[in-house]
Amino acid sequence: MNQANALRLTSRAMTGDAPFVLALDLGTSSTRAMVFDANGVEVPDTKSQVAHALRTSGDGAAVFDPAALLREVEACLDATLRAFGGEVTAVATSQLVTNLLAVDENGAPLTPVLTYADTRCAAEVETLRAEIDERAVHARTGCRLHSSYWPPRFRWLTTAQPALMAQRPRWLSVAEWIHLRLTGGALCSRSVASWTGLFNRTAGTWDAGWLDALGLTAEQFAPIASDDDALAGLTHDHAQRWPQLAGAAWLPPVSDGVASNIGSGCLNAARVALSVGTSGAMRVVVPSAELGDALPFGAACYQLDGARSLPACALNDAGSVFAWLKETLRIHGEGADLESELAFLPPLDHGVTMLPFLTGERSPGWNPRAHFVLHGATAETQPIELLQAGLEAVALRFAACHEVLQPFIAPDAEVIASGGGLLNSPTWTQMMADALGRPVVASAETEPSARGAALLALEALGARRLSDLTTAFGATFEPRPALTERYRAALKVQTELYGKMLG
């Protein structure tokens, strides 16, 4: 893994709309590319996109073909650079978090891309909990033991693929591998490293305790970059293919969670990011120096860079609950008609309590074996009421996450909502405001992850300060105090049901 093309970023003057940043966004559902100007505004008509889907199987596998993702990136770069026509100063990359790929000494893949959604290592979570002090691990790394993180995955690979582990391959995230293929080098940002569960957040290095326990070495991973590190240059074939990138700096990839926070304008404790797609997350940016040593055990704590951290909670199932209930209950309404029907229902009057765990739990219980529970339904309960109960149940899980993150959130903070799963339903957004007891503001940024990666690149280049950039917002949903009290009572009922059913 040649690092000869590494460079140290220096401040670059801003002229007109330059510098221009090309943003790559490697997501769970698609690969996207687009160009942003020095004001963090997407350059019109430069967006390109290729859809894809996880390859799943009944044993819990959830993987991507790395070669296919590389072809998608190349196709998006072709289209975006052709549409843009100008010179690019930097390339910024956002990627789905906690993915893992083994490569040989020449960088050739030895495995598919193992994603956060791959649950084949769930049994190893319980094994590790019996062997290791999870609270000590959480304090060092900011991460609990969970199937979405790397330590249980490596333990599973030791048994499932012993020949592979005996080769002592190199381990990269897919974006690092794509950078390796295109530029000849790979760097791991603190952002990506901190989402693996294998990063020591105090030392800023791969965690020695985990490396020793798993039989790994730091040399098997990409070097962890400093905040002003980048890669320069392209391999010969790619330099000929994309001359517009000849002088571009390739910033280390960042996690899509960090990028989404920045892209939606959540830069400090005054704004809390609430993202609802298939899954869901709640995150807040805080100075690492103010974080202290004591982290809530129900939350994870990632890093944005060397100075900023990201306490966070996540739900495996959010928008997926809406989609699953709608299909399972054969509710055929769409769009405005379904929204109108949901809005007409009195809140919390159906007598139903749900635990909305279709694919296990992350925050705050971190139970990969958690399952869906429906309690209180009768012969009179209508399908639309069960759908309403499911949306309220997800809102209650976010209320539980909000309680965990409370120490890091400003008293008068706003919640910034993003993701089509939420923004397509004003009724659900209002439920969130009522359940959280805070104003929820709809984000008007259509590509928060790509935009966030581009804004972080502009900051690294010295072209802009994040606080100087304008973010677009939509409608504000104010909490209704009487309903907030009812949601608090409903959360107690849901928590009691969790204790009885899931322990």
MOFEN-V709425 format. One record per pair of residues at least 6 apart in sequence whose C-alpha atoms are under 7 Angstrom apart, sorted by the first residue. I is the first residue (numbers start at 1). J is the second residue. D is the distance in Angstrom with one decimal. If there is no record, write none. Layout:
i->I j->J d->D
i->I j->J d->D
This chain:
i->1 j->185 d->5.9
i->2 j->184 d->6.1
i->2 j->185 d->5.2
i->3 j->185 d->5.1
i->5 j->185 d->6.7
i->5 j->231 d->5.6
i->5 j->232 d->5.3
i->5 j->233 d->6.6
i->6 j->230 d->5.7
i->6 j->231 d->4.3
i->6 j->232 d->6.0
i->7 j->229 d->6.0
i->7 j->230 d->5.3
i->7 j->231 d->5.6
i->7 j->232 d->6.4
i->8 j->228 d->5.7
i->8 j->229 d->4.8
i->8 j->230 d->6.2
i->9 j->228 d->5.1
i->9 j->229 d->6.0
i->9 j->230 d->6.7
i->9 j->461 d->6.3
i->10 j->461 d->6.3
i->11 j->461 d->5.2
i->11 j->462 d->4.4
i->11 j->463 d->6.7
i->12 j->461 d->5.8
i->12 j->462 d->5.8
i->12 j->463 d->5.8
i->13 j->463 d->6.2
i->14 j->463 d->5.7
i->17 j->37 d->5.4
i->17 j->38 d->5.4
i->18 j->37 d->6.0
i->18 j->38 d->5.4
i->19 j->37 d->6.3
i->19 j->38 d->5.4
i->19 j->89 d->5.7
i->20 j->35 d->6.7
i->20 j->36 d->5.8
i->20 j->37 d->4.7
i->20 j->38 d->6.1
i->20 j->88 d->5.3
i->20 j->89 d->5.6
i->20 j->90 d->7.0
i->21 j->35 d->5.6
i->21 j->36 d->5.3
i->21 j->37 d->6.4
i->21 j->88 d->5.9
i->21 j->89 d->5.9
i->21 j->90 d->5.0
i->21 j->91 d->5.7
i->21 j->92 d->6.9
i->21 j->454 d->6.0
i->22 j->33 d->7.0
i->22 j->34 d->5.7
i->22 j->35 d->4.4
i->22 j->36 d->6.4
i->22 j->88 d->6.6
i->22 j->90 d->6.4
i->22 j->91 d->4.8
i->22 j->92 d->6.2
i->23 j->33 d->5.5
i->23 j->34 d->5.5
i->23 j->35 d->6.0
i->23 j->91 d->5.9
i->23 j->92 d->4.7
i->23 j->93 d->5.7
i->23 j->450 d->5.5
i->23 j->453 d->6.6
i->23 j->454 d->5.7
i->24 j->32 d->5.8
i->24 j->33 d->4.6
i->24 j->34 d->6.9
i->24 j->92 d->6.1
i->24 j->93 d->4.6
i->24 j->94 d->6.2
i->24 j->450 d->6.4
i->25 j->31 d->5.8
i->25 j->32 d->5.1
i->25 j->33 d->6.3
i->25 j->93 d->5.8
i->25 j->94 d->4.8
i->25 j->95 d->5.9
i->25 j->449 d->6.8
i->25 j->450 d->5.4
i->26 j->32 d->6.6
i->26 j->94 d->6.1
i->26 j->95 d->4.6
i->26 j->96 d->6.2
i->27 j->95 d->5.9
i->27 j->96 d->5.2
i->28 j->53 d->6.8
i->28 j->96 d->6.3
i->29 j->51 d->6.0
i->29 j->52 d->5.4
i->29 j->53 d->5.5
i->30 j->49 d->6.7
i->30 j->50 d->5.5
i->30 j->51 d->4.1
i->30 j->52 d->5.1
i->31 j->49 d->5.6
i->31 j->50 d->5.3
i->31 j->51 d->6.4
i->31 j->72 d->6.5
i->31 j->73 d->6.7
i->32 j->48 d->5.6
i->32 j->49 d->4.4
i->32 j->50 d->6.6
i->32 j->76 d->6.5
i->33 j->47 d->5.6
i->33 j->48 d->5.3
i->33 j->49 d->6.6
i->33 j->76 d->5.7
i->33 j->77 d->6.6
i->33 j->80 d->6.4
i->34 j->46 d->5.1
i->34 j->47 d->4.3
i->34 j->48 d->6.5
i->34 j->80 d->6.1
i->35 j->42 d->5.8
i->35 j->43 d->5.5
i->35 j->46 d->6.0
i->36 j->42 d->4.3
i->36 j->43 d->5.4
i->36 j->454 d->6.7
i->37 j->43 d->6.5
i->38 j->458 d->6.9
i->39 j->469 d->6.3
i->40 j->451 d->6.8
i->40 j->454 d->7.0
i->40 j->455 d->6.0
i->40 j->469 d->6.9
i->45 j->83 d->6.8
i->46 j->80 d->5.0
i->46 j->83 d->5.4
i->46 j->84 d->5.8
i->47 j->80 d->6.1
i->48 j->76 d->5.4
i->48 j->79 d->6.3
i->48 j->80 d->5.9
i->49 j->76 d->6.3
i->50 j->72 d->6.3
i->54 j->62 d->5.8
i->54 j->63 d->5.6
i->54 j->64 d->5.8
i->55 j->62 d->5.5
i->55 j->63 d->5.2
i->55 j->64 d->6.1
i->56 j->62 d->4.5
i->56 j->63 d->6.6
i->59 j->120 d->6.5
i->60 j->118 d->5.6
i->60 j->119 d->4.9
i->60 j->120 d->5.1
i->61 j->118 d->4.8
i->61 j->119 d->6.4
i->61 j->120 d->6.2
i->62 j->114 d->6.6
i->62 j->115 d->6.1
i->62 j->117 d->5.7
i->62 j->118 d->4.5
i->63 j->112 d->6.1
i->63 j->113 d->5.3
i->63 j->114 d->4.9
i->63 j->115 d->5.7
i->64 j->112 d->5.8
i->64 j->113 d->5.0
i->64 j->114 d->7.0
i->65 j->112 d->5.3
i->65 j->113 d->6.2
i->66 j->112 d->6.2
i->66 j->113 d->6.0
i->66 j->174 d->6.9
i->70 j->178 d->6.2
i->86 j->244 d->6.6
i->87 j->244 d->4.9
i->87 j->245 d->6.8
i->88 j->244 d->6.1
i->88 j->245 d->5.8
i->88 j->248 d->5.9
i->89 j->247 d->6.7
i->89 j->248 d->4.6
i->89 j->249 d->6.4
i->90 j->248 d->4.6
i->90 j->249 d->4.5
i->90 j->250 d->5.8
i->91 j->248 d->6.6
i->91 j->249 d->6.2
i->91 j->250 d->4.8
i->91 j->251 d->6.2
i->92 j->250 d->6.5
i->92 j->251 d->5.5
i->92 j->253 d->6.7
i->92 j->453 d->5.5
i->92 j->454 d->5.6
i->92 j->457 d->6.1
i->93 j->253 d->4.7
i->93 j->254 d->6.3
i->93 j->453 d->6.0
i->94 j->253 d->5.7
i->94 j->254 d->5.0
i->94 j->255 d->5.5
i->94 j->256 d->5.1
i->94 j->259 d->6.5
i->94 j->449 d->6.4
i->94 j->450 d->6.3
i->94 j->453 d->5.8
i->95 j->175 d->6.5
i->95 j->253 d->6.9
i->95 j->254 d->6.5
i->95 j->255 d->5.3
i->95 j->256 d->5.2
i->96 j->255 d->6.2
i->96 j->256 d->5.5
i->97 j->116 d->6.8
i->97 j->192 d->6.9
i->97 j->195 d->6.5
i->97 j->255 d->5.4
i->97 j->256 d->6.5
i->98 j->115 d->6.4
i->98 j->116 d->5.4
i->98 j->148 d->6.8
i->98 j->149 d->6.1
i->98 j->195 d->5.8
i->98 j->196 d->5.2
i->99 j->113 d->6.3
i->99 j->114 d->5.4
i->99 j->115 d->4.3
i->99 j->116 d->5.9
i->99 j->173 d->5.5
i->99 j->174 d->6.8
i->100 j->113 d->5.6
i->100 j->114 d->5.1
i->100 j->115 d->6.5
i->100 j->171 d->6.7
i->100 j->172 d->6.0
i->100 j->173 d->4.9
i->100 j->174 d->6.8
i->101 j->109 d->7.0
i->101 j->111 d->6.0
i->101 j->112 d->6.4
i->101 j->113 d->5.0
i->101 j->114 d->6.4
i->101 j->171 d->5.6
i->101 j->172 d->5.3
i->101 j->173 d->5.9
i->101 j->174 d->6.4
i->102 j->109 d->5.9
i->102 j->110 d->5.3
i->102 j->111 d->5.6
i->102 j->169 d->6.0
i->102 j->170 d->5.7
i->102 j->171 d->4.7
i->102 j->172 d->6.5
i->103 j->109 d->4.3
i->103 j->110 d->5.2
i->103 j->169 d->5.8
i->103 j->170 d->5.3
i->103 j->171 d->6.3
i->104 j->110 d->6.7
i->104 j->169 d->5.5
i->104 j->170 d->6.3
i->113 j->174 d->6.7
i->116 j->148 d->4.3
i->116 j->149 d->6.8
i->117 j->148 d->6.4
i->119 j->147 d->5.7
i->121 j->147 d->5.7
i->121 j->152 d->5.8
i->121 j->153 d->5.4
i->121 j->156 d->5.3
i->122 j->147 d->5.1
i->122 j->368 d->6.5
i->124 j->152 d->5.4
i->124 j->155 d->6.6
i->124 j->156 d->6.3
i->125 j->145 d->5.9
i->125 j->146 d->5.8
i->125 j->147 d->6.4
i->125 j->152 d->5.7
i->134 j->144 d->6.7
i->134 j->145 d->6.8
i->138 j->144 d->5.3
i->139 j->295 d->6.8
i->140 j->200 d->5.4
i->140 j->201 d->6.2
i->140 j->202 d->6.9
i->141 j->197 d->5.9
i->141 j->198 d->6.6
i->141 j->199 d->5.5
i->141 j->200 d->4.8
i->141 j->201 d->5.4
i->142 j->300 d->5.3
i->142 j->301 d->4.5
i->142 j->302 d->6.4
i->143 j->197 d->5.2
i->143 j->300 d->5.1
i->143 j->301 d->6.6
i->144 j->300 d->7.0
i->146 j->152 d->7.0
i->146 j->366 d->6.6
i->146 j->368 d->6.8
i->147 j->153 d->6.8
i->147 j->368 d->6.9
i->149 j->196 d->5.2
i->149 j->197 d->5.4
i->150 j->196 d->5.4
i->150 j->197 d->6.0
i->150 j->198 d->6.7
i->151 j->197 d->6.7
i->151 j->198 d->6.7
i->154 j->214 d->7.0
i->155 j->214 d->6.7
i->158 j->165 d->6.1
i->169 j->220 d->6.6
i->170 j->220 d->4.4
i->170 j->221 d->5.8
i->171 j->220 d->5.9
i->171 j->221 d->5.2
i->172 j->221 d->6.2
i->172 j->222 d->6.4
i->175 j->253 d->6.3
i->176 j->186 d->5.3
i->176 j->187 d->6.5
i->176 j->188 d->6.9
i->176 j->253 d->6.8
i->177 j->186 d->6.8
i->179 j->185 d->6.4
i->179 j->186 d->5.9
i->180 j->186 d->5.1
i->182 j->234 d->5.7
i->182 j->235 d->5.9
i->182 j->238 d->6.5
i->183 j->233 d->5.8
i->183 j->234 d->4.1
i->183 j->235 d->5.3
i->184 j->234 d->7.0
i->184 j->235 d->6.2
i->185 j->231 d->6.8
i->186 j->222 d->6.1
i->187 j->222 d->5.5
i->187 j->223 d->5.5
i->187 j->224 d->6.1
i->187 j->225 d->5.8
i->187 j->252 d->5.5
i->188 j->222 d->5.6
i->188 j->223 d->5.8
i->188 j->224 d->4.7
i->188 j->225 d->5.7
i->188 j->252 d->5.9
i->188 j->253 d->6.9
i->189 j->224 d->5.7
i->189 j->225 d->5.3
i->189 j->252 d->5.4
i->189 j->253 d->6.3
i->189 j->254 d->6.3
i->190 j->224 d->6.5
i->190 j->225 d->7.0
i->190 j->303 d->6.1
i->190 j->304 d->6.7
i->190 j->305 d->5.7
i->191 j->254 d->5.5
i->191 j->255 d->5.9
i->191 j->302 d->6.8
i->191 j->303 d->5.1
i->191 j->304 d->5.0
i->191 j->305 d->6.3
i->192 j->254 d->5.6
i->192 j->255 d->5.3
i->193 j->199 d->5.7
i->194 j->302 d->5.1
i->194 j->303 d->5.9
i->195 j->302 d->6.1
i->198 j->206 d->6.0
i->198 j->207 d->5.6
i->198 j->210 d->6.5
i->199 j->205 d->6.0
i->199 j->206 d->4.6
i->199 j->207 d->5.0
i->200 j->206 d->5.8
i->200 j->207 d->4.7
i->205 j->224 d->7.0
i->206 j->218 d->6.2
i->211 j->217 d->5.9
i->227 j->305 d->6.3
i->227 j->306 d->6.6
i->228 j->460 d->6.3
i->230 j->249 d->6.0
i->230 j->250 d->5.5
i->230 j->251 d->4.7
i->230 j->252 d->6.1
i->231 j->249 d->5.7
i->231 j->250 d->4.8
i->231 j->251 d->6.5
i->232 j->248 d->6.5
i->232 j->249 d->5.0
i->232 j->250 d->6.1
i->233 j->246 d->6.2
i->233 j->247 d->6.7
i->239 j->246 d->6.3
i->251 j->457 d->6.8
i->254 j->453 d->6.9
i->256 j->449 d->5.6
i->258 j->304 d->6.2
i->259 j->448 d->6.9
i->259 j->449 d->4.7
i->259 j->450 d->7.0
i->259 j->452 d->4.2
i->259 j->453 d->5.2
i->260 j->448 d->4.8
i->260 j->449 d->4.2
i->260 j->452 d->5.7
i->261 j->273 d->5.9
i->262 j->452 d->4.7
i->263 j->448 d->4.2
i->263 j->449 d->5.9
i->263 j->451 d->5.0
i->263 j->452 d->3.7
i->264 j->443 d->6.4
i->264 j->445 d->6.4
i->264 j->448 d->5.4
i->264 j->471 d->6.7
i->265 j->471 d->5.7
i->266 j->272 d->6.1
i->266 j->273 d->6.0
i->267 j->285 d->5.8
i->268 j->284 d->6.5
i->268 j->285 d->4.8
i->268 j->286 d->5.8
i->269 j->284 d->6.0
i->269 j->285 d->6.0
i->269 j->286 d->6.2
i->269 j->408 d->6.5
i->269 j->409 d->5.0
i->269 j->410 d->5.3
i->269 j->413 d->6.9
i->270 j->409 d->6.8
i->270 j->410 d->5.4
i->270 j->412 d->7.0
i->270 j->413 d->4.4
i->270 j->414 d->6.4
i->271 j->413 d->5.4
i->271 j->414 d->5.0
i->271 j->415 d->5.7
i->271 j->416 d->6.5
i->272 j->282 d->6.9
i->272 j->283 d->6.0
i->272 j->284 d->5.1
i->272 j->413 d->6.9
i->272 j->414 d->6.2
i->272 j->415 d->4.7
i->272 j->416 d->5.9
i->273 j->282 d->5.5
i->273 j->283 d->5.2
i->273 j->284 d->6.3
i->273 j->415 d->5.9
i->273 j->416 d->5.0
i->273 j->417 d->6.3
i->274 j->281 d->5.8
i->274 j->282 d->4.6
i->274 j->283 d->6.9
i->274 j->415 d->6.4
i->274 j->416 d->5.8
i->274 j->417 d->4.8
i->274 j->418 d->6.3
i->275 j->281 d->5.2
i->275 j->282 d->6.5
i->275 j->417 d->5.8
i->275 j->418 d->4.9
i->275 j->419 d->5.5
i->276 j->318 d->6.2
i->276 j->319 d->6.3
i->276 j->418 d->6.4
i->276 j->419 d->4.9
i->276 j->420 d->7.0
i->276 j->421 d->5.4
i->276 j->422 d->5.6
i->277 j->318 d->6.6
i->277 j->319 d->5.2
i->277 j->419 d->5.2
i->277 j->420 d->6.1
i->277 j->421 d->4.7
i->278 j->317 d->6.3
i->278 j->318 d->5.7
i->278 j->319 d->4.4
i->278 j->320 d->4.7
i->278 j->421 d->6.9
i->279 j->315 d->5.7
i->279 j->316 d->4.9
i->279 j->317 d->4.6
i->279 j->318 d->4.8
i->279 j->319 d->6.2
i->279 j->320 d->6.7
i->280 j->314 d->5.7
i->280 j->315 d->4.9
i->280 j->316 d->6.6
i->280 j->317 d->6.7
i->280 j->318 d->5.4
i->281 j->313 d->5.7
i->281 j->314 d->4.1
i->281 j->315 d->6.0
i->282 j->312 d->5.7
i->282 j->313 d->5.3
i->282 j->314 d->6.3
i->283 j->310 d->6.3
i->283 j->311 d->5.9
i->283 j->312 d->4.3
i->283 j->313 d->6.5
i->284 j->310 d->5.6
i->284 j->311 d->5.9
i->284 j->312 d->6.6
i->285 j->308 d->6.7
i->285 j->309 d->5.8
i->285 j->310 d->4.8
i->285 j->311 d->7.0
i->286 j->308 d->5.8
i->286 j->309 d->5.4
i->286 j->310 d->6.3
i->287 j->307 d->6.0
i->287 j->308 d->4.5
i->287 j->309 d->6.0
i->288 j->307 d->5.5
i->288 j->308 d->4.9
i->288 j->309 d->5.1
i->296 j->404 d->6.4
i->298 j->363 d->5.8
i->298 j->364 d->4.2
i->298 j->365 d->6.2
i->298 j->404 d->6.4
i->299 j->311 d->6.6
i->299 j->312 d->5.7
i->299 j->313 d->5.2
i->299 j->363 d->6.3
i->299 j->364 d->6.2
i->299 j->404 d->6.6
i->300 j->311 d->5.8
i->300 j->312 d->5.3
i->300 j->313 d->6.2
i->301 j->309 d->6.8
i->301 j->310 d->5.5
i->301 j->311 d->4.2
i->301 j->312 d->6.0
i->302 j->309 d->5.8
i->302 j->310 d->4.9
i->302 j->311 d->6.2
i->303 j->309 d->4.1
i->303 j->310 d->5.5
i->304 j->310 d->6.5
i->313 j->363 d->5.2
i->313 j->364 d->6.9
i->313 j->401 d->5.9
i->314 j->362 d->5.9
i->314 j->363 d->5.3
i->315 j->361 d->6.5
i->315 j->362 d->5.6
i->315 j->363 d->6.1
i->316 j->359 d->6.4
i->316 j->360 d->6.6
i->316 j->361 d->6.0
i->316 j->362 d->6.2
i->317 j->357 d->6.3
i->317 j->358 d->6.4
i->317 j->359 d->6.8
i->318 j->394 d->6.1
i->319 j->421 d->5.0
i->321 j->356 d->6.7
i->321 j->390 d->6.6
i->322 j->387 d->6.9
i->322 j->390 d->6.8
i->322 j->391 d->6.6
i->325 j->387 d->6.0
i->326 j->387 d->6.7
i->329 j->383 d->6.0
i->339 j->425 d->6.5
i->339 j->427 d->6.9
i->342 j->388 d->6.6
i->343 j->427 d->5.8
i->350 j->385 d->6.3
i->351 j->376 d->5.9
i->352 j->375 d->5.8
i->352 j->376 d->4.6
i->352 j->377 d->5.5
i->352 j->389 d->6.4
i->353 j->374 d->6.2
i->353 j->375 d->5.2
i->353 j->376 d->6.2
i->353 j->389 d->6.9
i->353 j->494 d->6.3
i->354 j->373 d->5.5
i->354 j->374 d->4.7
i->354 j->375 d->6.2
i->354 j->389 d->6.9
i->354 j->390 d->6.5
i->354 j->393 d->5.8
i->355 j->372 d->5.4
i->355 j->373 d->4.9
i->355 j->374 d->6.7
i->355 j->393 d->6.6
i->356 j->372 d->5.3
i->356 j->373 d->6.9
i->356 j->390 d->6.7
i->356 j->393 d->6.4
i->356 j->394 d->6.5
i->357 j->370 d->6.1
i->357 j->371 d->4.8
i->357 j->372 d->4.6
i->358 j->371 d->5.8
i->358 j->372 d->5.4
i->359 j->371 d->6.9
i->360 j->367 d->6.3
i->360 j->368 d->4.4
i->360 j->369 d->5.2
i->360 j->370 d->4.5
i->360 j->371 d->5.9
i->361 j->367 d->5.0
i->361 j->368 d->5.3
i->361 j->370 d->5.7
i->362 j->368 d->6.9
i->363 j->401 d->6.7
i->364 j->401 d->6.3
i->370 j->502 d->6.5
i->391 j->428 d->6.6
i->392 j->431 d->6.7
i->395 j->431 d->6.6
i->395 j->432 d->5.3
i->395 j->435 d->6.2
i->396 j->435 d->6.3
i->396 j->491 d->5.8
i->399 j->435 d->5.9
i->399 j->436 d->5.3
i->402 j->436 d->7.0
i->414 j->438 d->6.4
i->414 j->439 d->5.4
i->414 j->440 d->6.1
i->414 j->441 d->7.0
i->415 j->438 d->6.8
i->415 j->439 d->6.2
i->415 j->440 d->4.6
i->415 j->441 d->6.0
i->416 j->440 d->5.8
i->416 j->441 d->4.9
i->416 j->442 d->5.9
i->416 j->443 d->6.1
i->417 j->440 d->6.5
i->417 j->441 d->5.9
i->417 j->442 d->4.9
i->417 j->443 d->5.6
i->418 j->442 d->6.5
i->418 j->443 d->5.4
i->422 j->428 d->6.4
i->422 j->429 d->6.1
i->423 j->429 d->6.9
i->423 j->442 d->6.7
i->430 j->477 d->5.8
i->433 j->439 d->5.6
i->433 j->440 d->5.4
i->433 j->477 d->6.3
i->433 j->478 d->6.2
i->433 j->479 d->4.8
i->434 j->479 d->4.5
i->434 j->480 d->5.7
i->434 j->483 d->5.9
i->434 j->484 d->4.8
i->435 j->484 d->5.4
i->435 j->487 d->5.3
i->437 j->479 d->5.3
i->437 j->484 d->5.6
i->438 j->478 d->6.9
i->438 j->479 d->5.8
i->439 j->476 d->6.6
i->439 j->477 d->5.6
i->439 j->478 d->4.6
i->439 j->479 d->5.8
i->440 j->476 d->5.7
i->440 j->477 d->5.1
i->440 j->478 d->6.6
i->441 j->473 d->6.9
i->441 j->474 d->6.5
i->441 j->475 d->5.9
i->441 j->476 d->4.3
i->441 j->477 d->6.2
i->442 j->473 d->6.0
i->442 j->474 d->4.9
i->442 j->475 d->5.5
i->442 j->476 d->6.4
i->443 j->472 d->6.6
i->443 j->473 d->4.6
i->443 j->474 d->5.7
i->444 j->472 d->5.0
i->444 j->473 d->4.6
i->444 j->474 d->5.4
i->445 j->472 d->5.9
i->455 j->466 d->6.8
i->458 j->464 d->5.6
i->459 j->465 d->5.5
i->459 j->466 d->6.5
